Amino acid sequence: EFSGLLGMQYVKGIHNLYEFDGGPDSGWMYCVNDWYPHYGCGQYQVQQGDAIEWNYTCNLGRDLGVDWTRR
């Protein structure tokens, strides 16, 4: 399930697991070729050969190895 239009899509739930089900900092993040883009999935231009994963975080990505405070 998602919300938003025109490149601003946000994935709220996959297979009945939704944002905030795992706590206040939980939700879905997408990863492309072992990289977590800093923008929404609706803005990513998929390229041939891209490996795309949807991962659920319970800690704003820190539990997935992503630290949004460092760029």
N, C-alpha and C positions, 0 to 999 in steps of 0.2 A: 504494500500500500504506500502511496506517495501523495505529496501535495505540491502545489506550485505549477507554474507554466513558463514557457519561453526561456528555457535555460536556467530557471531557478527551482528546479525540482529538488525535493527533499524526500528521501526514503524514510518512512515512519515505521514500517513493519515488514518483516519477511517471515513466512511460515508461522504466523501468529505470535511472533516475538517482536515487541514494539519498543520504541524509545521509552525510557524511564521504567520499563519492566525490571531492569536490573539495578535500579537506584537513580538518584537525581542526575548523575553524570553519564548515564548509559544511552546507547543508541547505535545506529548503523553507520559504518564508515566504509568507503570503497578504497581499494588498493589496486594500482595498475603497475604491473611489472615490478613488484616489491616497493612501490612508492605510493605514499598517501598524498594525493593532490590537496592543495590548500584552497580549493574552490569546489563548488557543487558539481554533482555528477551530471547535471544537465548541461554544463558548460564544457565538459571534457569531450574532445574530438577523438573518437575511437579510431585507432590505426590498425591495419592488418597485422596480425601477430600479437596484439596486446593480450596479456593475461589479466583478467579483471576478477577480483575477489570482493565479496561483501563480508565484512567482519563485524562482529558485535563487540562493542566496548562497554565496560562498566565503570571506566575511570577516565573519560574524555580522551581516550586513545593511549594513555600512558601504559595500560596493560597490554597494548599491542606494540609497544616500542616507539610510539609517536609522542614527541614532546613539542606541543604547539607553541611553547614559550621560546623555543630556539628555532630560528629560521635562517 
